[in-house]
Amino acid sequence: MIGIVMFFVALCALLFGFPVAFTFGAVSVIFGFISGLFEAVGNEETILEGLQYGVDMFAFMPHRIWAIMNNTILMAVPLFIFMGIILQKSKLAEKLLESMGYLFGEIRGGVAISTVLVGSLLAASTGVVGASVVAMGVISLPVMLKYKYQKELATGTICASGTLGQIIPPSIVLIILGDVFQVPVGDLFQAAIWPGLFLVLSYILYILIYSYINKDVAPAIVLDGNQGSKAKQVFKALQAIIPPLVLIVLVLGSIFMGVATPTESAAVGGIGAMLLALIYREFSFNMVHQASLETVKITAMVFGILIGATAFSMVFTYTGGDMIVEEFMLGLPGDKWGFILLSMLAIMILGFFIDFIEISYIIVPILVPIADAIGINPVWFAILIAMNLQTSFLTPPFGFSLFYLKGVSPPSVKTTHIYKGVVPFIAIQVAVLLLLTFYPEIFGISQTF
């Protein structure tokens, strides 16, 4: 039971606000030596011999760290992060929102619909949730408030749209899950496209229906100008939309056609992002320098967590914690469905409190061998987890999108407005998750191998 106790100690430490990577590393070291002492006691050996067991356990850590640093799949992470930061600094979101707002502003909920569409384009261009939420919060939220949009609808739309980067390729979480599941990232990207687009469509339908039933929550915007100026604005909108679409086709198309690996396409995306910055006249070497520094910081955070999680999972496995979980999961009523439903419920609950990276590297590796033993299609299971992890960005009290938006919101927007606003979008995500669980054939995915 040492592994189970270790898991709950780590979870409690995270809830108290301790740094994630150091928490996993410290807890694994402490419980690694505790397990060594228990083994020594069981073998009637001395305390020094028990401590030596603990030291020997961590002798393999350099090899594990070396394997992480040489993982070609994970090389795509810093490249896609760099691509996203460059696009953020090139004011892509601002140009897209202005153009989309003009095209859809004259219908009820038009600016909110524009926000969803721009969120999906940013997701397919960058895959960085924080950048998308902040950009749309700075640009789109003041416009919606100016035109008397309901605060709950405005904030909920921005938070939900910003999290589309979790499921729409290229997604950092899909790259991480590809590494954990040991399946091609390109397969996950292809499988995630239809669920992601269905989610976008569901958001738009909700906004249209809600604004039609409640006339005052998202009024139409009357735009001035004659037909000639409208044609000019449509042309400007196409100028803002076509370049990122070309980048999306280059990045994802090269993967789907088998021309490039995800890592190679991420490099293409980084170069393409700098070309877009040149097109938008925002390029400078200082911008590249700043984007590189931010990329290094974020990448170091991700890999620091990964190294701590690797040590944690090693001790957890050594102490037999994985066997206890596997026996429990395989003993559930309902066989495959009991395992899937409990897994999804556990990930959703944990998403209320901890980040997707910790869940991906601590919880998911425990579930993967069980899913494999039952005969579950790893691609389908990975997409279910990705969709579930997307919900974790919206769920109070620790949904990161909520914090991102609150940080750039005016004082008139309260935290309660944001919390209330995301509830319908969480319900939509859960509905799509259930549909993907029970009817994956709709999205072209099989439940089994």
HURA-V267248 format. One line per field, one symbol per residue. psi: psi as a letter, one per 30 degrees, with the letter a starting at -180 (. if undefined). burial: # if it has 24 or more other C-alpha atoms within 12 Angstrom, else .. Layout:
psi->???
burial->???
This chain:
psi->feeeeeeeeeeeeeffgkkeeeeeeeeeeefeeeeeeeeeeeghlleeeeeeeeeeegffeeeeeeeefgjfefffeeeeeeeeeeeefgheeeeeeeeeeeeffglkgeeeeeeeeeeeeeefeegjeeeeeeefeeeeeeeeeeghkkeeeeeeeeeeefffffeklkkeeeeeeeeefhlkeeeeeeffeeeeeeeeeeeeeeeeeefeejfffillkjkllaeeeeeeeeeeeeefeeeeeeeeeeeeeeeefgelleeeeeeeeeeeeeeeeeeghgklfeeeeeeeeeeeeeeeeefeeeeeeeeeeeeeeefgeeeeeeeeefgkkfceeeeeeeeeeeeeeeffellfeeeefeeefefeeeeeefgkjeeeeeeeeeeefeefffklfgkeeeeeeefgllffjleeeeeeefeeeeeeeeeeeeefefhffeggkkfl.
burial->.###.##..##..#....#####################..........##.###.##..#......#...##################################.#######################################.#.####################################################.###.###..#.....#####...........#...#..##.##############....#################..#..#...##..##.##..##..##################.##..##..##.....##.###.##############################.#.###############################.##...#.#.##############.##..##..#..#.#.#..
